[in-house]
Amino acid sequence: MKNTLKLFVCVILLFCVHFMFSQDHYVPSKENLEARKAFQDDKFGMFIHWGVYSILGDAEWVMHYQNIPVSRYELLPTFFNPQDFSAEAIVQLAKDAGMKYITITTKHHDGFAMYDSKISDYNIVKATPYGKDIFRALEQECKKQGVKLYAYYSQLDWHHPDYYPRGWTGRNVDRPESGNWDNYLKYQNAQIKELAENYDIAGFWFDGWWDQAPDKKDWHKAVKYRIEGTEWKLEETYKMIHDVNSALLIGNNHHELPFPGEDFQMFEKDLPGKNTTGFGGAEIGKLPLETCETINHSWGFSLQDGKHKSVEDLIKYVVKAAGNNANFLLNVGPMPNGKIQEEHIERLRAVGTWLKENGETIYGTRGGIIASTENYVSTQKGKTLYLHVLDNDVDTIKIDNFKARIKKVVLFKDKSKIKYVLKQEQLTIHLPENNKEAVDTIIEITLK
C-alpha cells in the first residue's frame, strides 16, 4: 500500500512539473526578456520577400493566383540565377535607411527554401544554377555590419505533398488529394530546427497558420478559424526553438492574440488594433509589437506594381508605429536578378536621412502618455515626451486628462521655446506658424 501511495505521489509530481513547464505556461528566460527589450528599442527593420516567384514578376502568390501546377512551378528554380545579388549592398541599404534588423523569407508559401536546407533538395543551393546560400551570405554580412537577422518561415506549403488536409489556398496546383499531416509537421520542424541551430539569427517570423480558415470565396471575410493552434502543435515547435536558444524571439502572423510561447505580436499592413485590411483587428496583447507594410502594393516583386508610397507617407508610418508602441517592418521585393528596385532604394535612403536628424525621438522610445490621434502621436523616453504633429494645418493642440507636470516645452529641431498652457489637466500647445515641418513637427516636452 505504501509503495502504491509513493508511486501515485511521484506520478502526480511528474505531472505537475510537466504542467508547470509546458508551453501553456511559457516563462521567457532572462536572455529572452533582454532580447524583447532590444527588439522594442530597434523600432525599424527591413522585410524582404524574395524567391523564385520573382522570375514571373507577379508577386509572391503567383503560384496560387495563376494555379500553376507543382510540376510546372518546379521549372522556375532551374533558371533562377540572381548574379546581381549582393548581401553587402542590401545590408548597407538597410543601415542607410536607419533599419536595425532584417527579416527575410527563408521559405514562402511556394515551399522553396532560400537557404541550404539539408531536409529537402528543393532549395536555392541544390535546385538552382546560382547554387549559393543567400541566407548564409546575409547572416555573415549582418554580423559584419551590426544588423540583426530574422527568419521568415511559412508554415503553409503549396509544394509539399503531405500538407494535407488542404487549407483555402493552393487548392488547384495539381497536388495529390492525400497526405500525412504529422509527416508534414515533422518536415516543417526539421527545417525550423536547422535554421535555429545552423544560422546566427535573432528569431522567427511565422506565417500561414491562417490557411486553415474556412474555405470562402472572399478570404478577407473569413473571420472564424477552423483550428486554434492545436492541429499545428505550435507548443512543440516553439519549445523546440527555445530549447535551442531561449533568446530567440518568436512571432506568428496568425491575426490573433499571441499564443503561448510567442515573444512578440505582429500586425500585417495595419497599425496595432486597426482593421483596414479586413483580416486584422486582433486585440493588442502585452508582448512587444510590430507592424509590417509594403513600399508599393506587393510583397514580392511585381512588374506592373508602380504604386509606390511617398517618402512622406513612409516617414509618417515609422512615426505612427512608434507612437502606437510598435516597430515598423518595411518590405522590399528584390527583382529576379537580386537587385532592389531603384524607386525603393531612393525612398529608403530618404527615410534614413530623416531618421539621422530625428531618430532620437524614435529609437529606444515607447508609446507616449499622449494618446494617438489622426493628427498626432507621442513617443517617450523616461521624462522626455515627444509629440509628433503629422498634420501641417494644425495650429493648436488641446489634450485633455493630461495629469503629468511639465518642466519645459520646446521645438525638437532647434530647442526654441513653445507657448503652452496647462490648466485643470488640459494641455494646450500653440505651434509656431513659421517653424512647422512639412512631414512631422516634433514638440519636445520635458516632464517633472
N, C-alpha and C positions, 0 to 999 in steps of 0.2 A: 504493500500500500504506500509506504514511504517513497519507494523508488518511483512508483507511478506518479505520485504527487510532485516529486522533484522533476521528472520528465515533463509533466504538464507545465510547471513553472518555467522551465527552460524554453519550451516552445512558445509560451506567452511572451517571454523576454525577447526572444529572437524576432517574433512578430512585431513587437513594439519598436525594436531597433530598426527593422526594415521599414516600418511605417514612418518613423521619425526622419529617416534619411532618404526617403523616396523623393522623386521629383515633385510630388504633390506638396511636399514641404521643403522645397528647394531653398537652401540658405546660401547666398553667394559668399564666396571666400573674400578675405581681405584684399587679395590681388584683384578680384573681380570688381569689388566696390571702387577700388582706385582706378581701374580701367574705365568704369562707368563715369566717374568724375572727369577724367581726362577726355573722354568722348564728348561730354557736355561742354567742356571748355573749347574743344576744337571748332565747333559751330558750323564749319563749311567743308564739304567734301565733293569729290568728283565721282559721278556714277558713269560707268562705261558699259554699254550694251554692244557686244561685238561677237560675231560668229560667222559661220559660212553663209548664213542668210543674207549677209551684206552684199554678196555677189549679185543677188537678184534685185537689189535696190528697192525693195518693197517692205521694209521694216522687218522686225523680228518675228512677227506672227505669220509670215508669208506661207509657211507650210500648212497652217490651219486654214487661212483665208482662201488660198488657191487650191486646197485639197490635193496637195502633192503627195503621191504615194511614197511610202518609205523607200522602196527600191529606186525610185527616180531621184528622190532627195539625196540619197547616198552618193549620187554623182557629184554633188557640189564640192565635197572635200577633195575630190581628185584634181580639181583645178583651183583650189584656194591657195594662193601663193603671195601673201602680203609683203612683198620685198621692201616696201617703204615704211614698214612698222618700226618705230624707234621707241623703246621703253624710256630712254633718256629724255627724248623730246616730250613725251606725254607727261612724265612725272614733273619735268621742268615747267610745262604749261600749267599743271595743277598748282605748283608753287607760285607761279606768276599770277594766278587767279586768286591767290590767298587761301587756297584749299589746304587742309591739314591731313586729309586721308583720301584714299581711292577705293571704291568698291566696283569690282568688275565681274562680269558673268563668266564663271568657270564652266557652267553648263546651263543653257537656257532650255526652254520647253521642247526644242527640237532634239534634245538628248545628246548633242555633240559636245564633247569636252574640249575646252580651250586650254588644257594643260596635259601633261604627260601622265595620264591615268594608267595604272598597272591593272586596273579592274576590267577595262574594256579597251579594245584597239580602236574604237570609234572616237578618236581624239586627234588633235592638231599635229601631234608628233608622228603618229603611225599612219594616219589616213590622208595626209596632205603632202604635196611636193615641197611645201615650206619646211616641214619636219622639225620645227623648233618649238620649245615650250615658252609661250609668251607670258604665261603667269609667273614662271620662274624668272624671266627677264625683268618683269615688273617688280617682283619681290626683291631682287637684288638691287634694282635702281631705287626703289622706295627706301630701302635700308641705307643706301648711299646718300640720298638727298634728305633723309629725315622725314619721310611721309609714311603714314600707316597704310596698311593694305588689308582690305576685307574681301572675302569670297562670297559672291552671289552664287547661290545654288538653287536650281529649280527642282522641286520635288515632283512636279508634273513632268511627264516624259512621253512625247509623241512617238518616240522611236523604239523604246524597249518593249518587247513582246509581252513581258509579264506585268506591265502596267495595266491591270485589269481587276475589277470592272472599270470600264471607261468612265471618264468624267464627262463634262459637257463640251470639252474642246477636243480637237484632233480625232473626231469620230470617223472621218472619211479619208484617212490616209492609208487605207489598204493594210491594216493590221489584222491579224487573226482574232476572231471573237472568242478568245480564250486566254488564259494566263493564270499565273500564281502570284497573288498579291504579296504573300510573305516572301517569296523569292525576290520580288522587286524591292521590297524594303531592305533585304539583305544586301542587294546590289547598291541601293542608294546609300545605305550606312557605310558600306565598304569604301565608296568614293569619298564620302564626307570625312571618314576617318583618315584616309590617306592625305586629304587636304590639310586636316588638323595636325597630323604628325609630320608631314614632309615639307611644309611651307611655313615660313615665318609670317603669320598673319595675325590680325588683331581680333578677328571674329567672323561670323557668318550672317548673311542676309538671305533668308529663305523666301521662296515664292512658290505658288502653285497649289497650296492647300485648298484654296477656293475652288479648284477644278471639280471637286466632288459635290458642288452645289447642284440643286435640281436642274434638269435639262429644260431650259426655257429658250424661246426664240430670242428674247431680249435679255441677255445675261445680266445687264446692268440692274434689272429689276429682281434678280434672284437674291432675295433677302433672307431666306430661310435655308440653312445649310443642312445637308443630309447627314454629315458627320461632324463631330465636335472635337476631333483630335484623337479619339480612341483608336480608330482604324489605322491612322498614320503612326500610332505608337510614338508620339513625339517625345514622351518622357524618356524612352530608351535612347533615342537619337541625341537628345540634349545631355543626358547623363554621360553618354559615351564621349561627347565633345568636352565636357567639363572634367571628365576623368583624365583626358589627355592633357588639358591645360585649363585650370579653373578660371584663369583670367580672360579666356576667350569670350567675347560678347556674342550673344545670340539674339537675333530679331527675326520675326516672321511676318511677312506681308499677307496676313490672313484677314485683315479688316475686322478684327475682333479685339476685345480687351486681351492683354497679354496672357498667355498660358503659362503654367508653372514651368520653370526652367529657363524662361526668356529674360533677357537683360536690358532690352530697350524696345520701345514701341514705335512703329513707323506708320506714316500716313502717305498714301500714294496720290500725287497730283492735287493735294489739298493741305491746308493748314490743319493742325490738330483740332478734331471735333467737327470740322466742316464737312459738307457733303455736296459739293458742286458736281461731282462725277456721277453720283447715283449709286456707287458701290462703297462709299465712305461712310462717315458719320459715326464711327465707333466711339465709344466713351473713352475719355482720356484717363489712363491709369497713372500709377505712381512711379513708373520707370522713366529713365531718360527718353526724350522724344526726338524723332527725326521725320522730316517731310522731304519727299523727292519730287522732282519736276524735270521736264524736258526743256531744251532751248527752243526747239520748234515743236512740232506735234508728236513726232515719233521718237521711240526709244532707240531702235536700231536704225541704221542708215536707210533713208528713203529718198530716192532720186527726185521725186516730184513734190517733196515737202519743203517749200521755201518760206513757210510762215514762221520766221524767226522772231522770238521775243526781243524787245528792245533792251538796250543796256539799262535804261531807267527801270524797266519792269523787273529785270533780274536783280538789280540792287535792292529794289523795294521788297522782293521776295526774300532776300537774305535778311533784311531788317525785320520784316514781318515774322519770319520764322523765329528769329532770336527773341522778338517781343512776345511770341507765344511759347517761349521756353523750349524751342526745338532747334535742332541742327537743320541745315539745308543741304541736301544731296542733289547736285545739279548734273544732269546727264549729257553725255556726248555719245554719238554713234559713229565710230570710225568707218571710213569707206573700205571697200574690199582690198585696197592697196595698203591699208594700215594707217593712212593719214586721217586727221580730223579736218572737217570742213573749215575753210578759211573764215567763213562767217561766224563760226563758233569760236574759233581762236581769237578773233578780234573782240568778241563780246566778253569772253573770259578774261582777257587781259585788261579790258576796261573796268570790269568789276574789281579786279585785283588792284588797279590804280586807286579806285575809291577806297578800298579796304586799307591800303597803305596809309591813307590820311585819316581814316575813321575807324579802323579796326579795333582801337581801344574801347569803343562803345559796343563792340560785338563779341570779340573773343573773350572767353572766361567769364562772360556775364550769364545771368539768368533772367527770366522774365521779370520785369519790374513791378512795383506795387501799384502803378497806374494801369488800369485795365486797358486792353487793346480795343481800338475802335477802327472804323474805316479810315479815319483821318490821321491817326497817330498810334504808336505803340511805345512801350517803355522797356528798357533793359536796365539791369542793375548789377553793381559790383560793390558789395559792402554798403557803405554810406553814400556812395555816388550813384545817383539815379540819372539815366539818360532818357530824355523824352524825344522821340523821333517823330517830327511832324512831316507827314508824307504828302500833304495837300498844300500846294503853294498858295492857294487862295485863302487859306485860313489866317486870320489876323489875331484872333483872341481865342484862347482855350480856357474853358471852365471845367474844373474837375471837382466833383462832389465827393464827400466822405474821405477827404484827404486828412488822415489822422497824424501823419508824421510832422515833425518840426523841421523847419528849413534854416540852414545857415547862410546859403547864398545861391543865387541863380544866375548863370552866365551862358553866353553862347559858346558852344564847344569849340567852334572854329578859331575864334580869336580871344576867348575868355572875356569879352566885353559884357558888362552888366546888363541884365534884362529886367524890365519892370514887372513886378508881380504883386499880388495881394493875397494873403492867406487870412481868411476871416470865417469864423464859425464852420471850420472844416471844409471850406470851399476855397480851392486854389484857382486864382485867375492869373494867366500869363499873357502878356502883350508881346507879340512877336515884332521885332524891328522890321519895318516895311522895306528898308533899303539893304537889309542884310540877310535875306532869305536865300536858301539854296534851292536850286531847281528840282532836285530829287528828294533831299532829306535835310531839313533844317533841324539840327540837333541841339537841344537845350540840356545843359549840364546842371543838375540840381544836387547840391551838397546838403545832406541831412545832418541834423544834430545828433 
